[in-house]
C-alpha cells in the first residue's frame, strides 16, 4: 500500500519539476541577454577595427573575413563559459528536484 501511494505522488511531480527548471531559466535570462549584448558589442568593436585595416589596405578581404569569423568564434566560447548551465548549476537544479521528491514521499509515508 505505501509503495502505491508513493508512486502516485511521485508520478504527479512532473509539473513541479518543470517549475523548478523554469525558475532557474528565468533567473538566468538576464545573464543570457547580457551575454548576447556583450557579444554584439565586442564583435562590433573588432569589426570596426578590422574594417579600418581593410580600408587602409593593410589586410585583404579574405583576411578581414577570417579575422571576423575567428573573433566571433572566440567570443562565443568566452561567453559560453560565463553563461552556460555549468555542472554546478545543474547540480543545484538536481538538488531542488531531489528535495521535492523526498518531501513528497516523506509526507505520504507520514500520513500512513
Residue pairs with C-beta under 8 A, 6 or more apart in sequence:
1 112
2 108
2 109
2 112
5 108
5 112
6 105
6 108
6 109
9 104
9 105
9 107
9 108
10 101
10 104
10 105
13 100
13 101
13 104
16 100
17 97
17 100
20 93
20 96
20 97
20 100
21 93
24 89
24 92
24 93
28 83
28 85
28 89
31 82
31 83
32 83
35 79
35 82
35 83
38 79
39 75
39 76
39 79
42 71
42 75
43 68
43 71
43 72
43 75
46 67
46 68
46 71
47 68
50 59
50 64
50 67
50 68
50 71
51 64
53 59
53 64
54 60
54 61
54 63
54 64
59 67
